[in-house]
Structures are given as C-alpha cells and as structure tokens.
C-alpha cells in the first residue's frame, strides 16, 4: 500500500511517467461543455467513495502466448516502463475492409510476435526489431474466398490457428511448417485456447471441439444452444484447474471437465429486461476469466456475473452488458460497457467504485461516426483502451480519470497486448505497432 500511493501520485503529476503523455495546448476561448461524457448509464456506489482502490504491484510477463494472455485469461497488473516510445511498426498483410476483418490479437512467445491477417496469413516477427521471420498462408486449395478467421494460440513450441475455412491448423512455431490440419465442421471466429496437450476451439454454430495438440485428433466435443444471430467475433474458452469454461453466442456459459468434456454446470448471461432489438443478442464475445476459483464473464445481452468455478453458484451479478473482456486485478474488475463506459467494480460483490464515460462519436454534434472502443488492459497503473477513431487512451484504474492519449496509424478493433515490457497494437490497416 505504501508503495502504490507514491506510484499513483508520481504517475499523475509527472507527464514523463505517463504511458501516453497528454500534450498541453493553449486553451481555446469560450465556454466548455462536455459532450456525451455526462450521459452515464451506470452510477458509482456512494458508500465506496471513501474506500481507495489498492492494486497489487505490477509484475513483469515475458510472454502473451494466447488470446487474453494465459489460458485462464487472468493477467492482473502487468509491468511496463513508466514512459513508452514507439520503437517499430510493420505491415502484417491484409487489414480490415468491407469484406474481410482482422479478428485475432497477436500472441508473443520466445521473443517472437505472431499475427494473423484478414486473409488467414500467419506471420512471425522479432519482438525487439519487428523483423519478419516467416509467413504462411493458411488458405486451403479448395477455397480462396474471403473469410473471417479466428485467431492464434501458442503452446509447447506449436502455434495453433482457427480459421474461417472451418479448419484448425497447427504450425511449428520456429519455421511455420504445417504439422496438422483438422476440419471443424463450421467456421471459427474466436482464437483457440491450448493447455495441457489439448486445443479447445469454438465454432460459429456453438460447438466446442477438444483436440489432441500433437496429432489434431478430436478427443471430444460439446454443443451449445444454436443461435441464429450474433455479434461479429467470438471469445476463446478459459482453461484452469481441470475445467474449461465455454462462452457461446446464445449467452450460455458452460463448465466442462478438460479430460472428458463432462458438463459440471451451466449458466446463462441473458438479462431479464431487454429494451431494444440489439439487446436481445446475448452473445458472450468477451473472454471469460478464471481467477482464484471464480469465473467472471460478461455478455452483450446485459449481464456480468461472478460464479464459483467448482459449483456454478453465482456469487454476484449485475445488469451490465459489454462486448469486451473484463480485466481482473487484485480485488477489482475493470470493464468496458456497451454504452462506452469504463468502470471499476469490486471483485467481491460487484459494487461500482467509479464510472467514466468515453466519447461515443467522432462527430458529436451530428451524432455521426460512432466510436467502437476495445480493452481494457492494465499496465503499470494505467488502463489502456483503444478505439476505432485511431486513438489509444490511458485511464487511471484508481479514479477513472483520462490521463492521456496517443494516435494510432488507423482505427483499432483488437485489444492491445503486453509482453516483456512492450505494448503491441494491431491497427485495422494491418499495421502492428510496438511501444517500449
């Protein structure tokens, strides 16, 4: 606690210690009126006003091997340097367009960054310099039409990729050579999760496949409730303590035994009150988190819940919806909601410590060009969030105050990732940018 308070004060007071340094410009004349930032749908709990947020000290992570970091998606408080500078950028291939879309976040292991572009080309880059090591096109011979791919996962020297061609592919991480390729029966739009010699992947028709990581042989599968409509994209399963937590586009959250696929418990993150057509999409697109025996997950349909991993009993829930993954650190959960609000919640009971509303439109006067935000991640006392407007923001996890921003080469739809003191952004134009 004594260490955290000076760090917070120093980070706010000294611009040189900001992850994203806020440029000071002469103020324009006239009255300043906040546009949309005052329109909050959430309210902080007044009883928590005198309770300061105390986070664990930042700790380094050498790798980010899978979507969400580790297989349980619990990364806590990551350490980076106080001041970050852009050190390199590289074009990974084809970016987002009307027909194709980047969907998988980069993964980092062994000093190498792996990325998949919008046309299912996987590339490996040196994490220090950005130099390209190898690239492989995963498009099968029988189908070269544009598809939205899933993503990547690294484990035990292998790189696993899910594709829109309804195939799961294993590559040698050092050379890019193909090891095996297994049909999935349906396309995939979420990254796989690999752990303990198994690969877990979810198809768009709500089917979980468990494969042998060495051979690609299917070990077992599980089918969720079919859903005719969903939000573009998907969430990777979370794996920990012999359990895999599967998020489906129907709003189902299912706990299964890793070795057999036996169902342990099921839940549904579907809000009772639905105010419009969009809110009927109960899709769990944000990755669930397994943290110290508790599962935390949020659906687009309007619920976030903390559930006991062993029993499936709900510890708490709130009527809050979002498409992005929650972030857990210490006794707190940080979220980005459907209403473009960032909030800090108590991990113990879900009460809200603070709420910050983000800009929702690039043209706020005419309510045009909606901004889609992605994140957050927590790195050295900063919540980092990126947006489709080409900006990345640094927000205080203690108060919700916006501390600074930096311009990206293009809009960003994929959350940033952190490894070995560096923060990596993948912009929509397929430019991978490293800050260190």
Sine and cosine of phi, psi and omega as CSV:
sin_phi,cos_phi,sin_psi,cos_psi,sin_omega,cos_omega
0.00,0.00,-0.69,0.73,0.00,-1.00
-0.90,0.43,-0.49,0.87,0.01,-1.00
-0.98,0.20,-0.57,0.82,-0.09,-1.00
-0.94,0.35,-0.64,0.77,-0.08,-1.00
-0.90,0.44,-0.73,0.68,0.07,-1.00
-0.88,0.47,-0.59,0.81,0.02,-1.00
-0.88,0.47,-0.69,0.73,-0.01,-1.00
-0.90,0.44,-0.73,0.68,-0.03,-1.00
-0.88,0.47,-0.69,0.72,-0.01,-1.00
-0.90,0.43,-0.66,0.75,-0.04,-1.00
-0.90,0.44,-0.55,0.84,-0.02,-1.00
-0.99,0.13,-0.61,0.79,-0.14,-0.99
-0.98,0.21,-0.56,0.83,-0.10,-0.99
-0.96,-0.28,0.89,-0.46,-0.02,-1.00
-0.90,0.43,-0.44,0.90,0.01,-1.00
-0.94,0.35,-0.24,0.97,-0.04,-1.00
-0.97,-0.24,0.25,0.97,0.04,-1.00
-1.00,0.00,0.60,-0.80,0.11,-0.99
-0.89,0.46,-0.69,0.72,0.09,-1.00
-0.84,-0.54,0.94,-0.33,-0.10,-0.99
-0.97,0.26,0.78,-0.62,-0.02,-1.00
-1.00,0.09,0.86,-0.51,-0.02,-1.00
-0.96,0.27,0.69,-0.73,0.00,-1.00
-0.99,-0.11,0.82,-0.57,0.03,-1.00
-0.82,-0.58,0.43,-0.91,0.04,-1.00
-0.86,0.51,0.71,-0.70,-0.02,-1.00
-0.92,0.38,0.58,-0.81,0.07,-1.00
-0.98,0.20,0.50,-0.86,0.02,-1.00
-0.94,0.34,0.38,-0.93,0.06,-1.00
0.94,-0.34,0.17,-0.99,-0.02,-1.00
-0.98,0.18,0.67,-0.74,0.00,-1.00
-0.99,-0.17,0.81,-0.59,0.00,-1.00
-0.82,-0.58,0.85,-0.52,0.02,-1.00
-0.91,0.41,0.74,-0.67,0.00,-1.00
-0.98,-0.22,0.91,-0.41,0.08,-1.00
0.96,0.28,-0.35,0.94,-0.05,-1.00
-0.92,0.39,-0.36,0.93,0.01,-1.00
-0.99,0.10,-0.17,0.99,-0.07,-1.00
-1.00,0.04,1.00,0.09,-0.03,-1.00
-0.98,-0.19,0.62,-0.79,0.12,-0.99
-0.99,-0.12,-0.31,0.95,0.04,-1.00
-0.95,-0.31,0.45,-0.90,0.02,-1.00
-0.76,-0.65,0.72,-0.69,0.03,-1.00
-0.93,0.38,0.53,-0.85,0.02,-1.00
-0.97,0.25,0.88,-0.47,-0.06,-1.00
-0.88,0.47,-0.48,0.87,-0.03,-1.00
-0.94,0.35,-0.22,0.98,0.00,-1.00
-0.99,-0.14,0.07,1.00,-0.10,-0.99
-0.87,0.49,-0.56,0.83,-0.04,-1.00
-0.99,-0.10,0.16,0.99,-0.02,-1.00
-0.95,-0.30,0.97,-0.24,-0.02,-1.00
-0.93,0.37,0.55,-0.84,0.08,-1.00
-0.99,0.17,0.81,-0.59,0.01,-1.00
-0.88,-0.48,0.92,-0.40,-0.06,-1.00
-0.98,-0.19,0.45,-0.89,0.14,-0.99
-0.90,0.44,0.46,-0.89,0.00,-1.00
-0.88,0.47,0.55,-0.84,0.03,-1.00
-0.88,0.47,0.61,-0.80,0.04,-1.00
-0.78,-0.62,0.58,-0.82,-0.05,-1.00
-0.96,0.28,0.52,-0.85,0.16,-0.99
-0.79,-0.62,0.84,-0.54,-0.06,-1.00
-0.96,0.28,-0.43,0.90,-0.12,-0.99
-0.67,-0.74,0.30,-0.96,0.15,-0.99
-0.70,-0.71,0.97,0.25,-0.24,-0.97
-0.97,0.23,-0.28,0.96,-0.07,-1.00
-0.60,-0.80,0.19,-0.98,0.08,-1.00
-0.85,0.52,0.82,-0.57,-0.07,-1.00
1.00,0.05,0.06,1.00,0.03,-1.00
0.99,-0.13,-0.99,-0.14,0.04,-1.00
-0.99,-0.11,0.23,-0.97,-0.04,-1.00
-0.86,0.51,-0.44,0.90,0.04,-1.00
-1.00,0.03,-0.09,1.00,0.06,-1.00
0.91,0.42,0.30,0.95,0.02,-1.00
-0.97,-0.26,0.98,-0.19,-0.08,-1.00
-0.97,-0.24,-0.24,0.97,0.08,-1.00
0.86,0.51,-0.79,-0.61,-0.13,-0.99
-0.92,-0.39,0.95,-0.30,-0.11,-0.99
-1.00,-0.03,0.61,-0.79,-0.01,-1.00
-1.00,-0.07,0.75,-0.66,0.20,-0.98
-0.71,-0.70,0.13,-0.99,0.02,-1.00
-0.93,0.36,0.37,-0.93,-0.04,-1.00
-0.88,0.47,-0.69,0.72,0.00,-1.00
-0.90,-0.44,0.80,-0.60,-0.04,-1.00
-0.93,-0.36,0.66,-0.75,0.06,-1.00
-0.85,-0.53,0.51,-0.86,0.08,-1.00
-0.94,0.34,0.84,-0.54,-0.09,-1.00
-0.95,-0.33,-0.50,0.87,0.08,-1.00
-0.29,-0.96,0.31,-0.95,0.12,-0.99
-0.55,-0.84,0.46,-0.89,-0.04,-1.00
-0.50,-0.86,0.52,-0.85,0.04,-1.00
-1.00,0.05,0.85,-0.52,-0.03,-1.00
-1.00,0.01,-0.14,0.99,0.00,-1.00
0.64,-0.76,-0.79,-0.62,-0.05,-1.00
-1.00,0.00,0.74,-0.68,-0.01,-1.00
-0.99,-0.16,-0.24,-0.97,-0.03,-1.00
-0.96,0.28,0.67,-0.74,0.06,-1.00
-0.59,-0.81,-0.13,-0.99,0.03,-1.00
-0.91,0.41,-0.48,0.88,-0.05,-1.00
-0.99,-0.15,-0.48,0.88,-0.11,-0.99
-0.80,-0.61,0.31,-0.95,-0.09,-1.00
-0.48,-0.88,0.70,-0.72,0.19,-0.98
-0.95,0.30,0.73,-0.69,-0.05,-1.00
-0.71,-0.70,-0.38,0.92,-0.08,-1.00
-0.98,-0.20,0.73,-0.68,0.04,-1.00
-0.97,0.22,0.45,-0.89,0.06,-1.00
-0.89,0.46,0.40,-0.92,0.14,-0.99
-0.81,-0.59,0.51,-0.86,-0.09,-1.00
-0.77,-0.64,0.77,-0.64,0.04,-1.00
-0.41,-0.91,0.66,-0.75,0.06,-1.00
0.87,0.49,0.53,0.85,0.01,-1.00
0.97,0.25,0.27,0.96,-0.01,-1.00
-0.82,-0.57,0.68,-0.73,0.10,-1.00
-0.98,-0.19,0.80,-0.60,0.04,-1.00
-0.94,-0.35,0.70,-0.71,-0.02,-1.00
-0.62,-0.78,0.49,-0.87,0.04,-1.00
-0.86,-0.52,0.76,-0.66,-0.06,-1.00
-1.00,-0.02,-0.09,-1.00,-0.10,-0.99
-0.96,0.30,-0.19,0.98,0.03,-1.00
-0.93,-0.38,0.40,0.92,0.09,-1.00
0.91,0.42,0.52,0.85,0.15,-0.99
-0.99,-0.11,0.83,-0.55,-0.02,-1.00
-0.99,-0.17,0.72,-0.69,-0.01,-1.00
-0.78,-0.63,0.47,-0.88,0.06,-1.00
-0.87,-0.49,0.72,-0.70,-0.05,-1.00
-0.76,-0.65,0.54,-0.84,0.11,-0.99
-0.92,0.39,0.81,-0.58,-0.09,-1.00
-0.93,0.38,-0.41,0.91,-0.02,-1.00
-0.99,0.12,-0.62,0.79,-0.14,-0.99
-0.91,-0.42,-0.33,0.94,-0.09,-1.00
0.99,0.11,0.06,1.00,0.01,-1.00
-0.92,0.39,0.68,-0.73,-0.03,-1.00
-0.96,0.26,0.74,-0.67,0.00,-1.00
-0.99,-0.15,-0.75,0.66,0.08,-1.00
-0.35,-0.94,0.26,-0.97,0.12,-0.99
-0.55,-0.83,0.54,-0.84,-0.04,-1.00
-0.65,-0.76,0.75,-0.66,0.09,-1.00
-1.00,0.00,0.87,-0.50,-0.05,-1.00
-1.00,0.02,0.02,1.00,-0.03,-1.00
-0.89,0.46,0.82,-0.58,0.02,-1.00
-0.95,0.31,0.35,-0.94,-0.04,-1.00
-0.90,0.44,-0.50,0.87,-0.12,-0.99
-1.00,0.10,-0.11,0.99,-0.12,-0.99
-0.46,-0.89,0.93,-0.37,0.02,-1.00
-0.89,-0.46,0.22,0.98,0.05,-1.00
-0.95,0.30,0.40,-0.91,-0.02,-1.00
-0.91,0.41,0.74,-0.68,0.07,-1.00
-0.69,-0.73,0.42,-0.91,0.08,-1.00
-1.00,-0.01,0.88,-0.47,-0.05,-1.00
-0.99,0.13,0.12,-0.99,-0.01,-1.00
-1.00,-0.02,-0.98,0.17,-0.03,-1.00
0.12,-0.99,-0.29,-0.96,-0.15,-0.99
-0.79,-0.61,0.39,-0.92,0.14,-0.99
-0.51,-0.86,0.66,-0.75,0.03,-1.00
-0.93,-0.36,0.68,-0.73,0.09,-1.00
-0.29,-0.96,0.77,-0.64,0.10,-1.00
0.78,0.63,0.74,0.67,0.09,-1.00
0.98,0.18,0.04,1.00,0.01,-1.00
-0.89,-0.45,0.52,-0.85,0.07,-1.00
-0.91,-0.42,0.85,-0.53,-0.04,-1.00
-0.96,-0.30,0.70,-0.71,-0.04,-1.00
-0.78,-0.62,0.72,-0.70,0.16,-0.99
-0.98,-0.20,0.60,-0.80,-0.13,-0.99
-0.76,-0.65,0.30,-0.96,0.12,-0.99
-0.97,0.23,-0.04,1.00,0.05,-1.00
-1.00,-0.01,0.24,0.97,0.02,-1.00
0.89,0.46,0.64,0.77,0.05,-1.00
-0.69,-0.73,0.56,-0.83,0.15,-0.99
-0.94,-0.33,0.76,-0.65,-0.12,-0.99
-0.83,-0.55,0.69,-0.73,0.09,-1.00
-0.94,-0.34,0.76,-0.65,0.00,-1.00
-0.85,-0.52,0.48,-0.88,0.18,-0.98
-0.95,0.30,0.84,-0.54,-0.13,-0.99
-0.91,0.41,-0.46,0.89,-0.04,-1.00
-0.98,0.18,-0.61,0.79,-0.12,-0.99
-0.91,-0.40,-0.33,0.94,-0.09,-1.00
0.99,0.10,0.03,1.00,0.01,-1.00
-0.91,0.41,0.64,-0.77,-0.02,-1.00
-0.97,0.25,0.74,-0.67,0.01,-1.00
-0.99,-0.15,-0.76,0.65,0.09,-1.00
-0.41,-0.91,0.30,-0.95,0.01,-1.00
-0.62,-0.79,0.85,-0.52,-0.09,-1.00
-0.86,-0.51,0.77,-0.64,0.06,-1.00
-0.93,0.37,0.59,-0.81,-0.03,-1.00
-0.95,-0.33,-0.21,0.98,0.02,-1.00
1.00,0.01,-0.37,0.93,0.02,-1.00
-0.37,-0.93,0.42,-0.91,0.02,-1.00
-0.89,0.47,0.30,-0.95,0.04,-1.00
-0.78,-0.62,0.67,-0.74,0.00,-1.00
-0.83,-0.56,0.29,0.96,0.10,-0.99
-0.75,-0.66,0.44,-0.90,-0.01,-1.00
-0.95,0.32,0.44,-0.90,0.07,-1.00
-0.98,0.22,0.21,-0.98,0.14,-0.99
-0.83,-0.56,0.75,-0.66,-0.04,-1.00
-0.84,-0.55,0.73,-0.68,0.06,-1.00
-0.24,-0.97,0.64,-0.77,0.11,-0.99
0.87,0.50,0.60,0.80,0.03,-1.00
0.98,0.18,0.20,0.98,0.02,-1.00
-0.78,-0.63,0.49,-0.87,0.07,-1.00
-0.86,-0.51,0.77,-0.64,-0.03,-1.00
-0.90,-0.44,0.78,-0.63,-0.03,-1.00
-0.65,-0.76,0.61,-0.79,-0.02,-1.00
-0.93,-0.37,0.76,-0.65,0.02,-1.00
-1.00,-0.02,0.23,-0.97,-0.04,-1.00
-0.93,0.37,-0.31,0.95,0.05,-1.00
-1.00,-0.10,0.43,0.90,0.11,-0.99
0.87,0.49,0.83,0.55,0.08,-1.00
-0.76,-0.65,0.80,-0.61,0.05,-1.00
-0.99,-0.10,0.77,-0.64,0.06,-1.00
-0.93,-0.36,0.71,-0.70,0.13,-0.99
-0.92,-0.38,0.87,-0.49,-0.08,-1.00
-0.89,-0.46,0.44,-0.90,0.16,-0.99
-0.96,0.30,0.83,-0.56,-0.10,-1.00
-0.92,0.39,-0.44,0.90,-0.03,-1.00
-0.99,0.12,-0.59,0.81,-0.14,-0.99
-0.92,-0.40,-0.33,0.94,-0.10,-1.00
0.99,0.14,0.05,1.00,0.01,-1.00
-0.93,0.38,0.68,-0.73,0.04,-1.00
-0.97,0.26,0.79,-0.61,0.00,-1.00
-1.00,-0.05,-0.70,0.71,0.05,-1.00
-0.24,-0.97,0.18,-0.98,0.06,-1.00
-0.59,-0.81,0.21,-0.98,0.05,-1.00
-0.58,-0.81,0.68,-0.73,0.00,-1.00
-0.93,-0.36,0.78,-0.63,0.09,-1.00
-1.00,-0.04,-0.09,-1.00,0.01,-1.00
-0.95,0.32,0.78,-0.62,0.02,-1.00
-0.89,0.45,0.52,-0.86,0.01,-1.00
-0.71,-0.71,0.82,-0.57,-0.07,-1.00
-0.98,0.20,-0.45,0.89,-0.01,-1.00
-0.75,-0.66,0.62,-0.79,0.01,-1.00
-0.43,-0.90,0.17,-0.99,0.08,-1.00
-0.99,0.14,0.58,-0.82,-0.01,-1.00
-0.87,0.49,0.73,-0.68,-0.02,-1.00
0.97,-0.23,0.00,-1.00,-0.02,-1.00
-0.28,-0.96,0.05,-1.00,-0.06,-1.00
-0.88,-0.47,0.61,-0.79,0.06,-1.00
-0.97,0.24,0.56,-0.83,0.10,-0.99
-0.90,0.43,0.42,-0.91,0.10,-0.99
-0.96,-0.27,0.66,-0.75,-0.06,-1.00
-0.77,-0.64,0.78,-0.63,0.07,-1.00
-0.16,-0.99,0.50,-0.87,0.09,-1.00
0.80,0.60,0.64,0.77,0.04,-1.00
0.95,0.30,0.26,0.97,-0.04,-1.00
-0.78,-0.63,0.64,-0.77,0.12,-0.99
-0.92,-0.40,0.79,-0.62,0.03,-1.00
-0.98,-0.21,0.87,-0.49,-0.11,-0.99
-0.95,-0.31,0.84,-0.54,0.10,-1.00
-0.99,-0.11,0.78,-0.63,0.01,-1.00
-0.92,-0.40,0.35,-0.94,0.00,-1.00
-0.94,0.33,-0.21,0.98,0.06,-1.00
-0.98,0.17,-0.10,1.00,-0.10,-0.99
1.00,-0.04,-0.06,1.00,0.06,-1.00
-0.94,0.35,0.62,-0.79,0.16,-0.99
-0.80,-0.60,0.89,-0.45,-0.14,-0.99
-0.85,-0.53,0.72,-0.69,0.08,-1.00
-0.97,-0.23,0.80,-0.60,-0.06,-1.00
-0.78,-0.63,0.47,-0.88,0.12,-0.99
-0.95,0.32,0.74,-0.68,-0.06,-1.00
-0.89,0.46,-0.64,0.77,-0.13,-0.99
-0.99,0.16,-0.48,0.88,-0.10,-1.00
-0.86,-0.50,-0.34,0.94,-0.09,-1.00
0.99,0.13,0.13,0.99,0.02,-1.00
-0.91,0.41,0.68,-0.73,-0.01,-1.00
-0.96,0.29,0.79,-0.61,0.07,-1.00
-1.00,-0.07,-0.73,0.69,0.08,-1.00
-0.32,-0.95,0.28,-0.96,0.05,-1.00
-0.72,-0.69,0.47,-0.88,0.09,-1.00
-0.56,-0.83,0.19,-0.98,0.03,-1.00
-0.70,-0.71,0.82,-0.57,0.00,-1.00
-0.99,-0.15,0.86,0.51,0.01,-1.00
-0.93,-0.38,0.85,-0.53,-0.01,-1.00
-0.94,0.34,0.57,-0.82,0.02,-1.00
-0.94,0.35,-0.69,0.73,-0.02,-1.00
-1.00,-0.03,0.84,-0.54,0.04,-1.00
-0.82,-0.58,0.85,-0.53,-0.15,-0.99
-0.99,-0.12,-0.26,0.96,-0.01,-1.00
-0.45,-0.89,0.06,-1.00,-0.06,-1.00
-0.90,0.43,-0.65,0.76,-0.04,-1.00
-0.89,0.46,-0.60,0.80,-0.05,-1.00
-0.94,0.35,-0.20,0.98,0.06,-1.00
-0.96,0.27,-0.21,0.98,0.06,-1.00
-0.98,0.18,0.96,-0.26,-0.10,-0.99
-1.00,0.02,0.17,0.99,-0.09,-1.00
-0.72,0.70,0.77,-0.64,0.17,-0.99
-1.00,-0.07,1.00,-0.04,-0.02,-1.00
-1.00,-0.07,-0.40,0.92,0.09,-1.00
-0.98,0.19,0.63,-0.78,-0.04,-1.00
-0.90,0.43,0.71,-0.70,0.16,-0.99
-0.94,0.33,0.41,-0.91,-0.03,-1.00
-0.85,-0.53,0.70,-0.72,0.16,-0.99
-0.95,-0.30,0.91,-0.42,-0.08,-1.00
-0.70,-0.72,0.94,-0.35,0.07,-1.00
0.79,0.62,0.74,0.67,0.07,-1.00
0.99,0.16,0.17,0.98,0.00,-1.00
-0.81,-0.58,0.68,-0.73,0.09,-1.00
-0.99,-0.17,0.78,-0.62,0.05,-1.00
-0.85,-0.52,0.81,-0.59,-0.05,-1.00
-0.54,-0.84,0.46,-0.89,0.00,-1.00
-0.69,-0.72,0.65,-0.76,-0.01,-1.00
-0.94,-0.35,0.36,-0.93,0.12,-0.99
-0.92,0.40,-0.46,0.89,-0.06,-1.00
-0.95,0.32,-0.11,0.99,0.17,-0.99
0.91,-0.42,0.49,0.87,0.08,-1.00
-0.61,-0.80,0.64,-0.77,0.22,-0.97
-0.84,-0.55,0.66,-0.75,-0.08,-1.00
-0.60,-0.80,0.50,-0.86,0.17,-0.99
-0.93,-0.36,0.81,-0.58,-0.16,-0.99
-0.78,-0.62,0.68,-0.74,0.06,-1.00
-0.91,0.41,0.81,-0.58,-0.08,-1.00
-0.89,0.46,-0.63,0.78,-0.10,-0.99
-0.97,0.24,-0.63,0.78,-0.15,-0.99
-0.95,-0.32,-0.36,0.93,-0.08,-1.00
0.99,0.13,0.09,1.00,0.01,-1.00
-0.97,0.23,0.72,-0.69,0.02,-1.00
-0.96,0.29,0.74,-0.67,0.07,-1.00
-1.00,0.03,-0.68,0.74,0.13,-0.99
-0.31,-0.95,0.31,-0.95,0.12,-0.99
-0.49,-0.87,0.37,-0.93,0.03,-1.00
-0.61,-0.79,0.48,-0.88,0.02,-1.00
-0.99,0.12,0.96,0.27,0.03,-1.00
-0.74,-0.68,0.77,-0.63,-0.01,-1.00
-0.92,-0.40,0.44,-0.90,0.05,-1.00
-0.17,-0.99,0.37,-0.93,0.01,-1.00
-0.99,-0.13,-0.26,0.96,-0.09,-1.00
-0.99,-0.12,0.29,-0.96,-0.04,-1.00
-0.97,0.23,0.69,-0.72,0.16,-0.99
-0.90,0.43,0.32,-0.95,0.06,-1.00
-0.80,-0.60,0.82,-0.57,-0.04,-1.00
-0.96,-0.28,0.72,-0.69,0.09,-1.00
-0.52,-0.85,0.86,-0.50,-0.01,-1.00
0.87,0.49,-0.80,-0.59,-0.02,-1.00
-0.99,-0.14,0.42,0.91,-0.12,-0.99
-0.69,-0.73,0.44,-0.90,0.06,-1.00
-0.80,-0.60,0.77,-0.64,0.01,-1.00
-0.92,-0.38,0.72,-0.69,-0.11,-0.99
-0.71,-0.71,0.35,-0.94,0.15,-0.99
-0.85,-0.52,0.85,-0.53,-0.16,-0.99
-0.99,-0.12,0.12,-0.99,0.07,-1.00
-0.88,0.47,-0.42,0.91,-0.03,-1.00
-1.00,-0.04,0.33,0.95,0.02,-1.00
0.86,0.52,0.68,0.73,0.08,-1.00
-0.91,-0.42,0.66,-0.75,0.13,-0.99
-0.97,-0.22,0.72,-0.70,-0.07,-1.00
-0.65,-0.76,0.52,-0.85,0.11,-0.99
-0.95,-0.32,0.86,-0.51,-0.06,-1.00
-0.92,-0.40,0.40,-0.92,0.13,-0.99
-0.97,0.23,0.78,-0.63,0.06,-1.00
-0.93,0.37,-0.43,0.90,-0.07,-1.00
-0.96,0.28,-0.70,0.72,-0.11,-0.99
-0.69,-0.73,0.01,1.00,0.06,-1.00
0.99,0.16,0.07,1.00,0.03,-1.00
-0.93,0.37,0.50,-0.87,-0.13,-0.99
-1.00,-0.09,0.85,-0.53,0.05,-1.00
-0.99,0.15,-0.70,0.71,-0.01,-1.00
-0.42,-0.91,0.35,-0.93,0.02,-1.00
-0.67,-0.74,0.70,-0.71,0.09,-1.00
-0.78,-0.63,0.83,-0.55,0.04,-1.00
-1.00,0.04,0.75,-0.66,0.01,-1.00
-1.00,-0.09,0.36,-0.93,0.11,-0.99
-0.84,0.54,0.66,-0.76,-0.06,-1.00
-0.96,-0.29,-0.28,0.96,-0.02,-1.00
-0.67,-0.74,0.61,-0.79,0.13,-0.99
-0.93,0.36,-0.50,0.86,0.10,-1.00
-0.89,-0.45,1.00,0.06,-0.10,-0.99
-0.93,0.36,-0.40,0.91,-0.02,-1.00
-0.94,0.35,-0.68,0.73,-0.02,-1.00
-0.99,-0.16,0.07,1.00,-0.01,-1.00
0.80,0.60,0.75,0.67,-0.01,-1.00
-0.89,-0.45,0.36,-0.93,0.02,-1.00
0.85,0.53,0.95,0.32,0.02,-1.00
-0.85,0.52,0.60,-0.80,0.04,-1.00
-0.99,-0.13,0.79,-0.61,0.07,-1.00
-0.97,-0.24,0.86,-0.52,-0.04,-1.00
-0.98,-0.18,0.47,-0.88,0.03,-1.00
-0.69,-0.72,0.54,-0.84,-0.07,-1.00
0.79,-0.61,-0.34,-0.94,0.04,1.00
-1.00,-0.08,0.25,-0.97,0.28,-0.96
-0.84,-0.54,0.43,-0.90,-0.03,-1.00
-0.92,-0.39,0.90,-0.44,-0.02,-1.00
-0.70,-0.72,0.91,-0.42,0.05,-1.00
0.72,0.69,0.90,0.44,0.09,-1.00
0.89,0.45,0.47,0.88,0.09,-1.00
-0.66,-0.75,0.75,-0.66,0.23,-0.97
-1.00,0.05,0.83,-0.56,-0.03,-1.00
-0.96,-0.27,0.79,-0.61,-0.01,-1.00
-0.72,-0.69,0.64,-0.77,0.00,-1.00
-0.84,-0.55,0.40,-0.92,-0.10,-0.99
-0.70,-0.71,0.24,-0.97,0.03,-1.00
-0.94,0.33,-0.16,0.99,0.06,-1.00
-1.00,0.09,0.07,1.00,0.04,-1.00
0.99,0.15,0.42,0.91,0.04,-1.00
-0.83,-0.56,0.55,-0.84,0.18,-0.98
-0.89,-0.45,0.69,-0.72,-0.06,-1.00
-0.92,-0.38,0.53,-0.85,0.18,-0.98
-0.94,-0.35,0.81,-0.59,-0.09,-1.00
-0.82,-0.58,0.66,-0.75,0.02,-1.00
-0.94,0.35,0.80,-0.59,0.07,-1.00
-0.96,0.27,-0.18,0.98,-0.03,-1.00
-1.00,0.00,-0.51,0.86,-0.07,-1.00
-0.75,-0.66,-0.31,0.95,-0.09,-1.00
1.00,0.06,0.03,1.00,0.00,-1.00
-0.92,0.38,0.70,-0.72,0.08,-1.00
-0.98,0.21,0.87,-0.49,-0.15,-0.99
-0.99,-0.11,-0.42,0.91,-0.03,-1.00
0.08,-1.00,0.05,-1.00,-0.03,-1.00
-0.48,-0.88,0.28,-0.96,0.08,-1.00
-0.57,-0.82,0.57,-0.82,0.00,-1.00
-0.99,0.13,0.69,-0.72,0.10,-1.00
-0.99,-0.11,0.29,-0.96,0.02,-1.00
-0.92,0.39,-0.33,0.94,0.00,-1.00
-0.29,-0.96,-0.03,-1.00,0.11,-0.99
-0.87,0.49,0.43,-0.91,-0.01,-1.00
-0.82,-0.57,0.84,-0.55,0.00,-1.00
-0.92,-0.39,-0.10,0.99,-0.05,-1.00
-0.90,-0.43,0.73,-0.68,-0.02,-1.00
-0.86,0.52,0.55,-0.83,0.09,-1.00
-0.92,0.38,0.32,-0.95,0.03,-1.00
-0.77,-0.64,0.37,-0.93,-0.08,-1.00
-0.75,-0.66,0.70,-0.71,0.09,-1.00
-0.37,-0.93,0.70,-0.72,0.09,-1.00
0.81,0.59,0.66,0.75,0.06,-1.00
0.98,0.17,0.06,1.00,0.00,-1.00
-0.92,-0.38,0.54,-0.84,0.09,-1.00
-0.93,-0.37,0.78,-0.63,-0.06,-1.00
-0.90,-0.43,0.74,-0.67,0.08,-1.00
-0.89,-0.46,0.68,-0.74,0.12,-0.99
-0.93,-0.38,0.95,-0.31,-0.04,-1.00
-0.99,0.16,0.29,-0.96,-0.06,-1.00
-0.90,0.43,-0.40,0.92,0.04,-1.00
-1.00,0.10,0.21,0.98,0.06,-1.00
0.97,0.26,0.33,0.94,0.08,-1.00
-1.00,-0.02,0.85,-0.52,0.05,-1.00
-1.00,-0.07,0.84,-0.54,-0.11,-0.99
-0.88,-0.48,0.73,-0.69,0.01,-1.00
-0.92,-0.38,0.76,-0.65,0.10,-0.99
-0.91,-0.40,0.70,-0.71,-0.01,-1.00
-0.58,-0.81,0.00,0.00,0.00,0.00
